[in-house]
Amino acid sequence: MAPTGSPHTRLITIRGNSASGKSTIAAGLRAAYGRGLAVIGQDAVRRDVLKERDRPGGVNIGLIDTMARYALDHGYHLVVEGILYADHYGHMLTTLVGDHRGTSHFFYLDVPFAVTLERHTTKPQVDSYGEVEMRQWWRPLDLLPDQLEEIIDQHSTIEQSVLRILRTSGLDFRNPQPRHS
């Protein structure tokens, strides 16, 4: 693939099991940073746009890659978030980070199954799926190769996680980056 983004763009990937806090943290990053930060949610692409099941070689994998490259090439900082199983999405994600001209940061939310079940009860999708499906999807520490990811555990609050990611990526306001108006 071709190089993507610029030396100024930031690529952030947030992975973890269902109900681990990925979408909430991505929304917190967007709220904290504002314009110039794009968010690509795996669920939105896979379920809402394509109505596709999560499987190896799924169309959503290429579409997420295309969307990510487009956003980075147009100067946006980017958050890609989702379960993003390592065996399904790992090649795409590691190729994307390898092609990215800016800095890239990967985070994995390591939250125990019991905590994700508890968090699921607060989600709008609470009646769409439950413990049986979540157990089928569950993969403990489904990490990408080469130790790309920083692990964030269940003891980190949403606010702490957002602040950590902003600081680590250089998107905190004490270290401002170019922003879109």
ChimeraX commands (.cxc) that place a marker at each C-alpha (Angstrom):
marker #1 position 0.00,0.00,0.00 radius 0.5
marker #1 position 0.98,3.63,-0.32 radius 0.5
marker #1 position 2.06,5.88,2.54 radius 0.5
marker #1 position -0.88,7.60,4.20 radius 0.5
marker #1 position -1.43,10.64,6.38 radius 0.5
marker #1 position 1.23,13.19,7.20 radius 0.5
marker #1 position 3.90,13.57,9.89 radius 0.5
marker #1 position 1.31,15.61,11.84 radius 0.5
marker #1 position -1.57,13.10,11.83 radius 0.5
marker #1 position -2.23,10.76,14.73 radius 0.5
marker #1 position -3.72,7.28,14.37 radius 0.5
marker #1 position -5.26,5.80,17.49 radius 0.5
marker #1 position -6.71,2.30,17.62 radius 0.5
marker #1 position -8.83,1.17,20.58 radius 0.5
marker #1 position -9.60,-2.55,20.75 radius 0.5
marker #1 position -11.21,-4.81,23.31 radius 0.5
marker #1 position -14.14,-7.08,23.99 radius 0.5
marker #1 position -17.79,-6.11,23.76 radius 0.5
marker #1 position -18.81,-3.56,26.42 radius 0.5
marker #1 position -15.23,-2.87,27.48 radius 0.5
marker #1 position -15.63,0.91,26.90 radius 0.5
marker #1 position -14.19,1.42,23.40 radius 0.5
marker #1 position -17.00,3.53,21.94 radius 0.5
marker #1 position -17.39,5.56,25.13 radius 0.5
marker #1 position -13.67,6.37,25.18 radius 0.5
marker #1 position -13.73,7.25,21.46 radius 0.5
marker #1 position -16.64,9.62,22.11 radius 0.5
marker #1 position -14.69,11.13,25.02 radius 0.5
marker #1 position -11.67,11.69,22.78 radius 0.5
marker #1 position -13.86,13.40,20.17 radius 0.5
marker #1 position -15.48,15.61,22.83 radius 0.5
marker #1 position -12.11,16.56,24.30 radius 0.5
marker #1 position -10.35,17.25,21.00 radius 0.5
marker #1 position -13.18,18.58,18.83 radius 0.5
marker #1 position -13.01,19.14,15.09 radius 0.5
marker #1 position -10.20,17.44,13.23 radius 0.5
marker #1 position -10.57,14.07,14.96 radius 0.5
marker #1 position -12.41,11.42,12.95 radius 0.5
marker #1 position -13.82,8.31,14.57 radius 0.5
marker #1 position -14.41,5.06,12.69 radius 0.5
marker #1 position -16.41,2.54,14.68 radius 0.5
marker #1 position -16.20,-1.06,13.53 radius 0.5
marker #1 position -19.82,-1.64,14.56 radius 0.5
marker #1 position -21.06,1.30,12.50 radius 0.5
marker #1 position -19.24,0.09,9.39 radius 0.5
marker #1 position -19.90,-3.61,9.80 radius 0.5
marker #1 position -23.44,-3.62,11.21 radius 0.5
marker #1 position -24.97,-0.33,10.10 radius 0.5
marker #1 position -23.37,0.35,6.71 radius 0.5
marker #1 position -22.84,-3.20,5.43 radius 0.5
marker #1 position -25.13,-5.37,7.62 radius 0.5
marker #1 position -22.25,-7.86,7.66 radius 0.5
marker #1 position -21.33,-10.54,10.19 radius 0.5
marker #1 position -17.82,-10.36,11.64 radius 0.5
marker #1 position -15.75,-12.90,9.74 radius 0.5
marker #1 position -12.25,-13.24,8.34 radius 0.5
marker #1 position -11.97,-11.47,4.99 radius 0.5
marker #1 position -15.15,-9.46,5.57 radius 0.5
marker #1 position -15.82,-6.46,3.34 radius 0.5
marker #1 position -15.84,-4.18,6.38 radius 0.5
marker #1 position -12.10,-4.77,6.90 radius 0.5
marker #1 position -11.21,-3.17,3.57 radius 0.5
marker #1 position -13.80,-0.43,4.01 radius 0.5
marker #1 position -12.40,0.53,7.43 radius 0.5
marker #1 position -8.91,0.63,5.87 radius 0.5
marker #1 position -10.11,2.81,2.97 radius 0.5
marker #1 position -11.97,5.19,5.30 radius 0.5
marker #1 position -8.98,5.42,7.63 radius 0.5
marker #1 position -6.57,6.25,4.82 radius 0.5
marker #1 position -8.95,8.82,3.37 radius 0.5
marker #1 position -9.34,10.61,6.71 radius 0.5
marker #1 position -5.58,10.56,7.40 radius 0.5
marker #1 position -4.77,11.72,3.86 radius 0.5
marker #1 position -7.08,14.70,4.39 radius 0.5
marker #1 position -5.31,15.77,7.58 radius 0.5
marker #1 position -7.63,14.30,10.18 radius 0.5
marker #1 position -6.38,12.63,13.31 radius 0.5
marker #1 position -8.16,9.29,13.56 radius 0.5
marker #1 position -9.58,6.87,16.10 radius 0.5
marker #1 position -10.45,3.38,14.87 radius 0.5
marker #1 position -12.38,1.48,17.53 radius 0.5
marker #1 position -13.98,-1.92,17.81 radius 0.5
marker #1 position -13.54,-5.49,18.91 radius 0.5
marker #1 position -11.31,-5.82,15.82 radius 0.5
marker #1 position -10.23,-9.43,16.42 radius 0.5
marker #1 position -6.49,-9.78,15.88 radius 0.5
marker #1 position -6.87,-12.71,13.47 radius 0.5
marker #1 position -9.48,-10.86,11.33 radius 0.5
marker #1 position -8.18,-7.27,11.43 radius 0.5
marker #1 position -4.54,-7.61,12.50 radius 0.5
marker #1 position -3.02,-7.56,9.02 radius 0.5
marker #1 position -5.04,-4.51,7.97 radius 0.5
marker #1 position -4.20,-2.64,11.18 radius 0.5
marker #1 position -0.48,-3.43,11.14 radius 0.5
marker #1 position -0.26,-2.49,7.44 radius 0.5
marker #1 position -2.11,0.76,8.15 radius 0.5
marker #1 position 0.26,1.68,10.98 radius 0.5
marker #1 position 3.23,0.72,8.82 radius 0.5
marker #1 position 2.02,3.02,6.04 radius 0.5
marker #1 position 1.07,5.91,8.35 radius 0.5
marker #1 position 3.53,8.81,8.12 radius 0.5
marker #1 position 2.46,10.25,11.47 radius 0.5
marker #1 position 2.48,8.63,14.88 radius 0.5
marker #1 position 0.28,5.67,15.71 radius 0.5
marker #1 position -0.87,4.40,19.09 radius 0.5
marker #1 position -2.72,1.18,19.86 radius 0.5
marker #1 position -4.67,0.54,23.05 radius 0.5
marker #1 position -6.33,-2.66,24.24 radius 0.5
marker #1 position -9.02,-2.52,26.92 radius 0.5
marker #1 position -8.50,-5.51,29.18 radius 0.5
marker #1 position -11.75,-5.73,31.12 radius 0.5
marker #1 position -12.95,-8.96,32.84 radius 0.5
marker #1 position -15.99,-10.68,31.36 radius 0.5
marker #1 position -18.11,-10.05,34.49 radius 0.5
marker #1 position -17.46,-6.30,34.23 radius 0.5
marker #1 position -18.41,-6.23,30.53 radius 0.5
marker #1 position -21.68,-8.02,31.36 radius 0.5
marker #1 position -22.43,-5.39,33.98 radius 0.5
marker #1 position -21.60,-2.55,31.57 radius 0.5
marker #1 position -23.76,-4.14,28.86 radius 0.5
marker #1 position -26.85,-3.54,30.99 radius 0.5
marker #1 position -26.37,0.23,30.50 radius 0.5
marker #1 position -26.10,0.06,26.70 radius 0.5
marker #1 position -28.89,0.86,24.23 radius 0.5
marker #1 position -28.37,-2.64,22.72 radius 0.5
marker #1 position -29.14,-4.37,26.03 radius 0.5
marker #1 position -32.15,-6.16,24.49 radius 0.5
marker #1 position -30.39,-6.99,21.19 radius 0.5
marker #1 position -27.92,-9.48,22.64 radius 0.5
marker #1 position -26.88,-10.80,26.01 radius 0.5
marker #1 position -24.55,-13.05,27.97 radius 0.5
marker #1 position -24.75,-16.00,25.55 radius 0.5
marker #1 position -23.62,-13.93,22.56 radius 0.5
marker #1 position -21.05,-12.03,24.57 radius 0.5
marker #1 position -19.47,-15.32,25.71 radius 0.5
marker #1 position -19.25,-16.44,22.08 radius 0.5
marker #1 position -17.49,-13.18,21.12 radius 0.5
marker #1 position -15.21,-13.11,24.20 radius 0.5
marker #1 position -11.46,-13.38,23.63 radius 0.5
marker #1 position -9.15,-12.69,26.56 radius 0.5
marker #1 position -6.14,-10.53,25.70 radius 0.5
marker #1 position -6.59,-10.78,21.93 radius 0.5
marker #1 position -3.46,-8.70,21.36 radius 0.5
marker #1 position -1.86,-7.75,18.06 radius 0.5
marker #1 position 1.64,-9.06,17.33 radius 0.5
marker #1 position 4.85,-7.16,18.10 radius 0.5
marker #1 position 3.54,-5.64,21.35 radius 0.5
marker #1 position 1.89,-2.77,19.50 radius 0.5
marker #1 position -0.75,-2.17,22.15 radius 0.5
marker #1 position -0.75,-0.49,25.51 radius 0.5
marker #1 position -3.11,-2.26,27.86 radius 0.5
marker #1 position -5.71,-0.26,29.77 radius 0.5
marker #1 position -7.36,-2.28,32.53 radius 0.5
marker #1 position -10.78,-2.06,34.18 radius 0.5
marker #1 position -9.46,0.16,36.97 radius 0.5
marker #1 position -8.94,3.08,34.59 radius 0.5
marker #1 position -12.05,5.26,34.48 radius 0.5
marker #1 position -13.33,6.58,31.17 radius 0.5
marker #1 position -11.95,10.02,32.03 radius 0.5
marker #1 position -8.55,8.60,32.98 radius 0.5
marker #1 position -8.43,6.53,29.81 radius 0.5
marker #1 position -9.34,9.50,27.61 radius 0.5
marker #1 position -6.68,11.66,29.25 radius 0.5
marker #1 position -4.07,8.89,28.96 radius 0.5
marker #1 position -4.77,8.43,25.24 radius 0.5
marker #1 position -4.75,12.18,24.57 radius 0.5
marker #1 position -1.41,12.56,26.35 radius 0.5
marker #1 position 0.20,9.46,24.85 radius 0.5
marker #1 position -0.85,10.43,21.33 radius 0.5
marker #1 position 0.14,14.08,21.71 radius 0.5
marker #1 position -3.41,15.32,21.21 radius 0.5
marker #1 position -3.78,16.88,24.65 radius 0.5
marker #1 position -4.15,20.64,24.71 radius 0.5
marker #1 position -0.76,21.16,26.35 radius 0.5
marker #1 position 0.75,19.78,23.14 radius 0.5
marker #1 position -1.62,21.11,20.43 radius 0.5
marker #1 position -1.54,19.70,16.92 radius 0.5
marker #1 position -2.92,21.23,13.71 radius 0.5
marker #1 position -6.73,21.22,13.79 radius 0.5
marker #1 position -9.43,21.65,11.20 radius 0.5
marker #1 position -11.72,24.65,11.53 radius 0.5
marker link #1:1,2 radius 0.2
marker link #1:2,3 radius 0.2
marker link #1:3,4 radius 0.2
marker link #1:4,5 radius 0.2
marker link #1:5,6 radius 0.2
marker link #1:6,7 radius 0.2
marker link #1:7,8 radius 0.2
marker link #1:8,9 radius 0.2
marker link #1:9,10 radius 0.2
marker link #1:10,11 radius 0.2
marker link #1:11,12 radius 0.2
marker link #1:12,13 radius 0.2
marker link #1:13,14 radius 0.2
marker link #1:14,15 radius 0.2
marker link #1:15,16 radius 0.2
marker link #1:16,17 radius 0.2
marker link #1:17,18 radius 0.2
marker link #1:18,19 radius 0.2
marker link #1:19,20 radius 0.2
marker link #1:20,21 radius 0.2
marker link #1:21,22 radius 0.2
marker link #1:22,23 radius 0.2
marker link #1:23,24 radius 0.2
marker link #1:24,25 radius 0.2
marker link #1:25,26 radius 0.2
marker link #1:26,27 radius 0.2
marker link #1:27,28 radius 0.2
marker link #1:28,29 radius 0.2
marker link #1:29,30 radius 0.2
marker link #1:30,31 radius 0.2
marker link #1:31,32 radius 0.2
marker link #1:32,33 radius 0.2
marker link #1:33,34 radius 0.2
marker link #1:34,35 radius 0.2
marker link #1:35,36 radius 0.2
marker link #1:36,37 radius 0.2
marker link #1:37,38 radius 0.2
marker link #1:38,39 radius 0.2
marker link #1:39,40 radius 0.2
marker link #1:40,41 radius 0.2
marker link #1:41,42 radius 0.2
marker link #1:42,43 radius 0.2
marker link #1:43,44 radius 0.2
marker link #1:44,45 radius 0.2
marker link #1:45,46 radius 0.2
marker link #1:46,47 radius 0.2
marker link #1:47,48 radius 0.2
marker link #1:48,49 radius 0.2
marker link #1:49,50 radius 0.2
marker link #1:50,51 radius 0.2
marker link #1:51,52 radius 0.2
marker link #1:52,53 radius 0.2
marker link #1:53,54 radius 0.2
marker link #1:54,55 radius 0.2
marker link #1:55,56 radius 0.2
marker link #1:56,57 radius 0.2
marker link #1:57,58 radius 0.2
marker link #1:58,59 radius 0.2
marker link #1:59,60 radius 0.2
marker link #1:60,61 radius 0.2
marker link #1:61,62 radius 0.2
marker link #1:62,63 radius 0.2
marker link #1:63,64 radius 0.2
marker link #1:64,65 radius 0.2
marker link #1:65,66 radius 0.2
marker link #1:66,67 radius 0.2
marker link #1:67,68 radius 0.2
marker link #1:68,69 radius 0.2
marker link #1:69,70 radius 0.2
marker link #1:70,71 radius 0.2
marker link #1:71,72 radius 0.2
marker link #1:72,73 radius 0.2
marker link #1:73,74 radius 0.2
marker link #1:74,75 radius 0.2
marker link #1:75,76 radius 0.2
marker link #1:76,77 radius 0.2
marker link #1:77,78 radius 0.2
marker link #1:78,79 radius 0.2
marker link #1:79,80 radius 0.2
marker link #1:80,81 radius 0.2
marker link #1:81,82 radius 0.2
marker link #1:82,83 radius 0.2
marker link #1:83,84 radius 0.2
marker link #1:84,85 radius 0.2
marker link #1:85,86 radius 0.2
marker link #1:86,87 radius 0.2
marker link #1:87,88 radius 0.2
marker link #1:88,89 radius 0.2
marker link #1:89,90 radius 0.2
marker link #1:90,91 radius 0.2
marker link #1:91,92 radius 0.2
marker link #1:92,93 radius 0.2
marker link #1:93,94 radius 0.2
marker link #1:94,95 radius 0.2
marker link #1:95,96 radius 0.2
marker link #1:96,97 radius 0.2
marker link #1:97,98 radius 0.2
marker link #1:98,99 radius 0.2
marker link #1:99,100 radius 0.2
marker link #1:100,101 radius 0.2
marker link #1:101,102 radius 0.2
marker link #1:102,103 radius 0.2
marker link #1:103,104 radius 0.2
marker link #1:104,105 radius 0.2
marker link #1:105,106 radius 0.2
marker link #1:106,107 radius 0.2
marker link #1:107,108 radius 0.2
marker link #1:108,109 radius 0.2
marker link #1:109,110 radius 0.2
marker link #1:110,111 radius 0.2
marker link #1:111,112 radius 0.2
marker link #1:112,113 radius 0.2
marker link #1:113,114 radius 0.2
marker link #1:114,115 radius 0.2
marker link #1:115,116 radius 0.2
marker link #1:116,117 radius 0.2
marker link #1:117,118 radius 0.2
marker link #1:118,119 radius 0.2
marker link #1:119,120 radius 0.2
marker link #1:120,121 radius 0.2
marker link #1:121,122 radius 0.2
marker link #1:122,123 radius 0.2
marker link #1:123,124 radius 0.2
marker link #1:124,125 radius 0.2
marker link #1:125,126 radius 0.2
marker link #1:126,127 radius 0.2
marker link #1:127,128 radius 0.2
marker link #1:128,129 radius 0.2
marker link #1:129,130 radius 0.2
marker link #1:130,131 radius 0.2
marker link #1:131,132 radius 0.2
marker link #1:132,133 radius 0.2
marker link #1:133,134 radius 0.2
marker link #1:134,135 radius 0.2
marker link #1:135,136 radius 0.2
marker link #1:136,137 radius 0.2
marker link #1:137,138 radius 0.2
marker link #1:138,139 radius 0.2
marker link #1:139,140 radius 0.2
marker link #1:140,141 radius 0.2
marker link #1:141,142 radius 0.2
marker link #1:142,143 radius 0.2
marker link #1:143,144 radius 0.2
marker link #1:144,145 radius 0.2
marker link #1:145,146 radius 0.2
marker link #1:146,147 radius 0.2
marker link #1:147,148 radius 0.2
marker link #1:148,149 radius 0.2
marker link #1:149,150 radius 0.2
marker link #1:150,151 radius 0.2
marker link #1:151,152 radius 0.2
marker link #1:152,153 radius 0.2
marker link #1:153,154 radius 0.2
marker link #1:154,155 radius 0.2
marker link #1:155,156 radius 0.2
marker link #1:156,157 radius 0.2
marker link #1:157,158 radius 0.2
marker link #1:158,159 radius 0.2
marker link #1:159,160 radius 0.2
marker link #1:160,161 radius 0.2
marker link #1:161,162 radius 0.2
marker link #1:162,163 radius 0.2
marker link #1:163,164 radius 0.2
marker link #1:164,165 radius 0.2
marker link #1:165,166 radius 0.2
marker link #1:166,167 radius 0.2
marker link #1:167,168 radius 0.2
marker link #1:168,169 radius 0.2
marker link #1:169,170 radius 0.2
marker link #1:170,171 radius 0.2
marker link #1:171,172 radius 0.2
marker link #1:172,173 radius 0.2
marker link #1:173,174 radius 0.2
marker link #1:174,175 radius 0.2
marker link #1:175,176 radius 0.2
marker link #1:176,177 radius 0.2
marker link #1:177,178 radius 0.2
marker link #1:178,179 radius 0.2
marker link #1:179,180 radius 0.2
marker link #1:180,181 radius 0.2
view
